[in-house]
Amino acid sequence: MFKLIILAFGFVLGGGTGLWLSVNQPELAAKLFQKQNELIEEGKRQAIEEIKTRLDQIVAKEEAKPKPPGNTIMGVVAGMSGASPEGKTEIKSLQADLGKQLTDLGGPSKK
């Protein structure tokens, strides 16, 4: 119960401070808002880059696997690799979507 009271007090204090700042110091509030948006965009960009890198690794691993011969004891089932053709096209379309989102956000991050 005490934690809940402290949490509510923190919300009231934070919200009140933000409201006071936006009314009395609009230039400073605008700068803080802009900085917050920049940090959010950078976080999005880094997350998208990480996901795209992992998808690239998955695709490279799948393409590097040797194709088993078509005529085996198990027939068609043994000739299938880990991912279905629909799954591969889905991964490639996801890669393209992530690349588009990355260019919309301003390209790769500057580390």
N, C-alpha and C positions, 0 to 999 in steps of 0.2 A: 504494500500500500504506500509505503514511504517513497519507493522508487517511482511510483506513478505520480505522486505529488511533485517530486523533483522534475520528472519529465514534463509535466504540464507547466510548471514554473519556467522551465527552459524554453518551451514553445512560446509562452507569453512574453518572456523577456526578449527572445530573439525576434519575434514578430513586431513587438513594440519598438525595438531598436531599429529594425528595418523601416518601419513606418516613419519614425521620427527622422531617420537619415534621409529618406526620400522626400520628405516635406521641407526640411531645413537645409539640406545639403544636396540639391538635385544633381550638381555636376559630379560630386564624389560618388553618389549613388549610381549615376550613369557609367562612370569608369569601373566601378565594382561589378556592375551588371555585365559590361563588355568583357571584363577579365574572366568572369564566370563562364560566359558563353564560349570564349576562346578555349578554356580548359575542357569544357564539355566536348567541343568539336575535336580537340586533340585526342581526347580519350576515345571518341568514336573512331577516329582515323586509325589509332593504334590497334583497336580491337578488330577492325576490318582487315588491316594488314596482317595481323596474326592469323585470322581465320583463312584469309586468302593463301598465306604461306603454307598452312597445314593442308588445305585442299590441293595446292600444287604438289606437295609431297605425296599425297594419296594418289593423285593421277600419275605422277612419275613412277611410283612403286607399281601401280597396276600395269602401266605400259611396259615396264622393265621385266615383268614376269614372262617367262617363255610360254608360248602357246603349246598346249598339249596336242598330240596328234589326234585327228578326228576319228580314226578307226581304233577304238579301244574296246576292252571287254565291256565296260559300262556304257559305251556308246555316247550319246549326246550328253548325259549327265556328267561323265568324266571330262568332257571337253569344255565345260563351263568354268570360267574363272570365278573369283570371289564376288564380283559385282555383275549384275545383269546389265544388258545394253541400255535399258531404260535408266538404271541407276547411274551409269556412266554419263549419259546425256544430261541427266539431272545435275550431276556434279559439275559438268562443263557449263551448264546454264547458270548455276549458282556462282561459279567463278566469274562468268561474264557480268552478272549482276553486281558482285562485289567490286569488280574493276570499275564499273560505271559509278557505283556509290563513292568509290575512292577518288575518282576524278571529279565528281560533284563536290566532294569535301575539300578539294584543292590539291590532290595528288598525295604522294607519300610524305610521311612526316619527316621533319628535319631533326635528326637525333644528334 
